[in-house]
Each structure stands twice: as C-alpha cells, then as structure tokens.
Amino acid sequence: MLKDVSGVIMDGDPHKDEWNTWRSNINDLDFNLAKNSINEYIDDLVSSDKSNILEAAWIVGKDWTGGPYQSLYYATGKDQKAAGFFIGLVLWHVLREREEEWVFIDDQERKCKQYFLV
C-alpha cells in the first residue's frame, strides 16, 4: 500500500502518458521480471532491518545492461533519464500492490521520490 504524507492512499499510477507509452514497449514477461526483481529487492530490504528508506535509483544503479531492468531501458529508447523515470513509475506501481504500508515524499532538491516503510 502506498500513501502520501497526509495519509491519502495512492490508487493509480501517475504520468499515464509516459507509463502507457513505455509499458507498451515492453512485453509482459520482461515487465514481470523487472517487477519481481524490485519485489525481491524490497523483500531483502524489509527483512534485513537495515533501512526503511527506498529510492528507485538505489535498485538499478548506473548500469542497466544485462540484468532484469535492461528491458525498461530499451522500452524508453535507451534514454538513461527516461529509464530512471520509468523505473520510478514501476516502483510506484509495485509499492501500491504490496501489503506493507509505504509513505512517500518528493525530494525536490534531488528530483526524486523517497519511500518510507511505516
């Protein structure tokens, strides 16, 4: 479950035009591989008690090639900035589907969203 800091549940995906364009450029198998990898990353984070903070950039790092997120990069036309935006949208989508309660804030200075496990 994903909420904003005021407690409003996020029940949809933002940036529909970008989402629809990029999502149409990736097949279901590759999309689900990326989603499953994000879920595994979150599962490890939650079970480790190391941190309750998450950002999309931490999941992928700088190298998109050869891993489960490569198809997201290709879906955006190999545009590094757009791919970063897309994985952020996929993370948003994944967090909405999870059972834990996550809250996000917009970090305007760093131009990203930070997610906190409540």
N, C-alpha and C positions, 0 to 999 in steps of 0.2 A: 504494500500500500504506500502511496506517495502523497504527501501533503505539503502545502506551503507553510511558511512560519506562522500564519494565522490559524492553521488547522484545517484549511479547506482541502478536501480530497481532490486530487487531480484525476479526472475520469476520462481524459482524452489525450491524444498526442499533439504537441504543439507543432507549428510550422508545417501544416498539412501539405502545402505545395511541394516543398523540398522533400518531405517524407515520402509522398506519393511518387515523385519522380525517381528518387534513389531506390526506393523499395521495389519499383517496377523493373529496375536494372539488375536485380539480384534474385536468383532462384530460391525457392523455399528451403532446399537442402542447405545451401550456403548461409542463408539468413538464420536458420535454426542452429547451425554450427556456431555462428557468432553469438547468438543469444545464449546457447548452452555454455559457451566459454565464459561469457560475462557472469552467468549464474554460478559457475564453478569458482570464479574469482571472488564473487560476493560470499559464497558459502565458506571459502577459506578465510576471508576477512572476518566474517561473523564468528566462526568457530575458534579463531585464534586469540580473540580478546586483545589483539594488538592495537586496533583502532576502530573507531566507529564513524570515520570520515571517509568519503569516497569522491573521486573525481574521474571523469571519463578518460582524461589523458593518462592517468596512472595505470589504466588497464592495458592500453596498447603500447605505450612508449613511443619512440620515434620511428621504429621500423615496422612498416605494415606488411612487408613481404613474407611469404612462406608460412604464415600462420592462419588462424581461424578468422582474422579480421581483414585479410587481404581482399576478399570479395567486396567488403564495404568500400575499400579504397578504389577498386575497379568500378564499382557502381557509381562513383562520383566522377568518373573520368580521370582517375589518378590525380585528383586535386587534393593535396595534403590538407589544406584548410577546410575544404568541404567534407573530406573524410572525417576530420576531427569533429565537425558539426554533426555528421551523420552518426558517429558512434555515440555522441552525446544524446541524440534522439533515441537510439536503440537502448541505451542505458536507462533513459527515462521510461521507455516502454517496458523494459524488464522490471524496473523497480515498482511500477504500477501493478504488475502481476504478482509480485512477491507477497508473502504473508506478513513479514516484518513491517513495522512502521518506519518509514523514512521521511525525513523533512529536508527540504532544500532551501538554499539561499542563493541569490545571484551575487556573485563576486564581481562587481562592476570594474574594479581595478584590474583584475586578471582576466576578465571577459570569459568567465566560466561559471558553472553551477557547482556548488558543493552540496553533497548529500550527507546527512547525519542519521545514523541509526538511533532511534528513540528507545 
